Amino acid sequence: MEFPRRAFLRLAAGAAAWPAMPRISRAQAYPSRPVRIIVGFPAGGATDIQARLMGQWLSDRLGQQFVIENRSGASGNIGTEAVARAAPDGYTLLQIVTPHAINAALYSNLSFDFARDIAPVICSARLAYVVVVHPSVPARTIPEFIAYAKANPGRINYGSAGPGTPQNIACELFKMMAGVDLVHVPYRGGAPAVTDLIAGHLQVIFAPLSESIQQVKAGQLRPLAVTTTARLDVLPDVPTMADFVPGYEASGFAGIGVPKNTPPEIIDLLNKELNAGLADSKIKTRIVELGGTVAGGSPAEFGKILSEATEKWAKVIKFAGIKAE
């Protein structure tokens, strides 16, 4: 039987439009089932809390559950590997934080390449560190602390959450730029280090704001500077490190990424919805409470932040000879 000409033309037209159809239907249908947000750190910390904050926003906006899955270990590498190996379909996201830009230089045997295997979606927050000292330290400003450190080389201890952590490399950058000799005392987490600083076993920490703000307000620790290029609203009287060490900057970040080759329309949808969330007053307030400042922007802008941080911290790690535990 001869195939009807009109039917043939309809099929031909449909075939011609086929390459565009999956992109449209994918964006309209996504998400059609629950989505995982992989967090490479334990539940209850600032990284986990922020992931849950944004996950709840996406759940409410997109009508599917965005479920937090904690896969902690190896400074976030276990979680990153899981996302790098996941299907690039938008159903597995990664909570990205500062260690992801550090690990490429810190670990030599990773089974993935973060810059190659993870695509950025959005930078949700920039994170500050505060240079805090024990009240017994005879310095109330960064210039006084530098003078004190140069007068006591190798006798001043600084704590961190471990080798290669943001606190460690932020202080090593300071050592490199200020020309001082401080002794690194690593801990298994930032909280124990802060506890020992309060007890006087350490002299200084480049502490995340979320781990030090209450102790600063209570007068248990003395703040000398913040590591961002601008002062913080929550500590308006504390100057920036760059005021005294020109060019110094050591801010962290938090955001969302996806496996490489995730459809761009899904990345764009997530970026749009997350930018909307970052404009919400309740989310803004919570991010500030967690020690951050609201960021936002495009995937390309987050990609630039990641690229610049990766290059910068690789130089510090090499200069300081930092090795992973």
Secondary structure, DSSP 4 states (H G I P E B T S, - for coil): -PPPHHHHHHHHHHHHHTTHHHHHHHHHH--SS-EEEEESS-TTSHHHHHHHHHHHHHHHHHSS-EEEEE---GGGHHHHHHHHTS-SSSSEEEEEETHHHHHHHH-S--SS-HHHHEEEEEEEEEE-EEEEE-TTSS-SSHHHHHHHHHHSTT--EEEESSTTSHHHHHHHHHHHHHT---EEEE-SSHHHHHHHHHTTS-SEEEEEHHHHHHHHHTTSSEEEEESSSS-BTTBTTSPBGGGTSTT----EEEEEEEETT--HHHHHHHHHHHHHHHTSHHHHHHHHHTTEEE----HHHHHHHHHHHHHHHHHHHHHHT----
